[in-house]
Amino acid sequence: MTAPAAGPRVIVLTGASSGIGLATARELAARGHRLVLAARRTEQIAALARELDPTGVRVLAVPTDVTDDASRRALVAAATGHFGHIDVLVNNAGVTVEHGWWWDDADPLRVLRVNLEAPVELVRLVLPAMRARGSGHIVNIASVAGIVATNGLYSASKFGLRGFSLGLRRELLGTGVQVSIVSPGFVKSEMTASARLPMPGPEVVARAVADVLSRPQREVVVPAAYRALAWLDRHLPALSDTLVSRVVIRRRYGHDKKI
């Protein structure tokens, strides 16, 4: 098996304009990596690229809709055209149903398109070249909600992403291509702005992403305290039901009224 590439790498990062993606871009740039920043918000990623690298040589901003096939292909083509190859794909872009119950939302399946379908399709685009080179790294940003179910559609997307990642990792054993999952709990971001929960900043996730590139792991849960919730859900599910329904669901999604 080929050893993971050492030193700076070419990294495609989706969802780079805010929250975990923004913090991760800054962390990776600080560690010397070359970045391709992908997000729909053109002005934000262009400004971030200038902040991280005023020369425009080491950081490239590519406006991208990860749910659109042509946009995904354009992202991979732009990254390859600028840097020659892609060492790492970080699938970070993600959405949830922010308010109310998912079944009342006009388009709840967008959660699956962004959180699950898009990462699968992006992996399909970058994997042939990685396998041909015998090196590469796929890092999928899942969630503790993909270990401990909290929201029907969001958890479905993150359980699916974890299952895809775990299976893909085994499919690629011996090829030199690494697959890692980073599963955050609640951290401060636009997505969690309305949550009434104690939360660290997204930098804790950014450091975990950067660290896993140097020391590949199958899955990292951050903050580490959420590992206790995963244990509780597995071994004491009734107690976990109470905790998740009374604390997580109500304080995260504002579902204070019973149906």
N, C-alpha and C positions, 0 to 999 in steps of 0.2 A: 504494500500500500504506500502510495506517495505521501510524504509528510506534508502537513499544511504549509502553505507559502509563508515565508518569514518576511518581516518588514512591511512597508506600506503596500496597500492593495487598492485595486479599483473596485469601488463599492457602489452599487445601485441601491438607493434608499427611497422607497415609496412613502407617501404621506409625510413629506419632509417639511411642510410649511408651518406646522404648529405642534404643540404638545410633545409627546415622546419623540416624534420624528425630528422636530427642531432641536431638541436637546441632544439627540443621537448624532445629528449632523455636526453639531459643535464639538461633541466629544471625539468623534472619529477624525475630524479635521485637526483637532488639537494633537492627536496621536500620529499625524502625518499621512493619513490615508488620502487617496484621491477619490473624489465623490461625484456621483451623478444624482442630483436632487430631483425627485419626481413628485409632482402634486398638481392639482387643478389650478391652484391660485398662483397665477403667473407672476404677479408683482412681488408676492412674498418670497417665492423661491429665488427670483432674480436678485432681490435685495440680500437674501441670505448668502447667495453665491458670492456676491461682491464683498460682503462682510468677511467671509471665510477665506477668500482668495481674490484680492483686487486685480490680480494679473489675468484671471480667467483661464489659467493653465491647469490648475489642480482641481478646480470645482466647476462643474457644468450643471446648469439648471435646464430641465426639460419639462415644460408643461405637459401633464399627462392625466388622462382619465383612465384609471386602471380597469374600468369595466368595459372599455372599448378596445376591440381587437387591433384595429389600425393604430390606435394610440399606444398600445403596449408594444407593438412591433416597431413603431417609430422611436420609442424610448430605447429599446435594445439596440437599434441601428445607430442612434445618436451616440450612445455610450461606446459602442464598438468603433464607430468612426472616429471619435475623439481620442480614445485611449488605446484602441487596438484590440482590447479584450475586456472581459468582466471577470473579476476574481470572486466577488461576493454579491449576492442578492439578498437584501434585507426587505422582506415583505412586512411593512409596518402599517400601510394604509388600512383604516378600519372605521366602521360606523356602527351605530346602534339606533334603536328607536328611542329618542331622547325623552319624550313625554307621553304619558298615558300607556295603555296596554298595547302590545304589539298588534293584536288582532284588530284593533280599531284604526291602525295606521293605513294610509292610502296605498303604500307600497312597501310592506315589510320585507319582501324578498330581496330588496336592494342590499340588506344586511348580508345575505348569502353571496350576492354577486361581488360585493367589495371584499368581504372578509375571507371568503373561501374560493370562489371561482377565479377571481383575479390572481391570487397567489399561485394556484395550480397552473394557470395559463402562462404566467410569467416564468415559472420554473420550467415549463415545457419549452419556452423560447431560449433560455440560457443554458439548459442542461447539455444539449449535444456538444457545444464547444467546450464546456467544462470536462465532460467525459473524454473528449478527444485529447485534451491537454493532460488529463490525469490529475487535475487539481481544481478546487473550487469550494465554495461554502455557501449553503443556503441557510439563512437565519429567518425563521418565521416567528413573528410576534403574535403569540396566542393570548391567553388570559387565564387567570385563576378561575374565571367563569367557564372555562373549558375543562376544568377539573371538578369544580363545585358548581352545579347548575344554578343559575339565578334568574335568567331571562330566556324564554323559549327560543326566540330567533337568534339572539346574540350568543347564547350558550351553544346552540346548534352549530353556528358558524365556527366557534372556537373549539368545540369538541371535534368538529370535522377537520379543522386545520391541524389540531394535535394528532389526530389519527392519520391524516395524510403525511405529516412530517415524520412520525414514528415509523410508518410503513416505508416511506421513501428512504429514510436513513438505512433501513435494513436492505432495501433493494440496491443501494449504492455501496454497501460494504465492500471494500477491496478495490474500489474504483479511484480512490483519492479525493472524491467529492464528499465533504462533510455536510451533515444536516443537523441543525440545532434549533431548539425551541426556547424562546424567552417568554415566560408567562407572568405578566405583571398582575398585581392586585390593584387596588384603587390608588392612583397617583393623580396629582393636580394636572388638569388639562382642560381644553375646551369641552371635551366629551363628558367630563365629570364636574363641570362648573356648578351644577345645581345640587350636587351630592352633599348631604349633611353628615360627612364622615371625616375622621382624621386621616390626612393623606400627606405623604412626602411629595417632593417635586419629581418631575419626570427624569431628572438627572440620575436617579438610582437605576432606572431602566437603561438609560444611555450607557452607563458604566458597565452594566451587565452585558449589553450587546457588544461593546468594544472588547471586554474581557474574554468573551466566548470565542472571539476570532483568534485570540492568542492561545487560549486553552480550551479547545472544543469540548463541549459537553452535550449530552443528549437533551437535557432540559434544565433550565434555571428558573426558579420561582423567586420573584422579587416584589415587595420586600420579603425577606426570609420568614417573617412572622406568619405569612399566609400558608406556609407548609403545615402549620398546626390546624388550620381550617380544613385543609385537604385531608389530613389524618382523621379529623373529627367526622367529616362527611363519609369517609370510608368505613370507620369503625363504630360510630355512634350516629347513624343517619337520622334518628328521630330528634336528637338534640340539635343536630345540624339544621333540620327543618325549621325548628323554632328560631334559631339564631339567624338564619338566612332570611326567613319571612319577616321577622320582626325588626331586624336591624338593616340588613343589606338592601332588600327590595324596597322597603318603605323609605329609607334614608337616601338611597341612590336614585330611585325612580319616582319618589313622591307618591307612592301608592298607599296613602293613609286610610283610604276607605275600603271596606270589605265589599266584595261583589255579592 
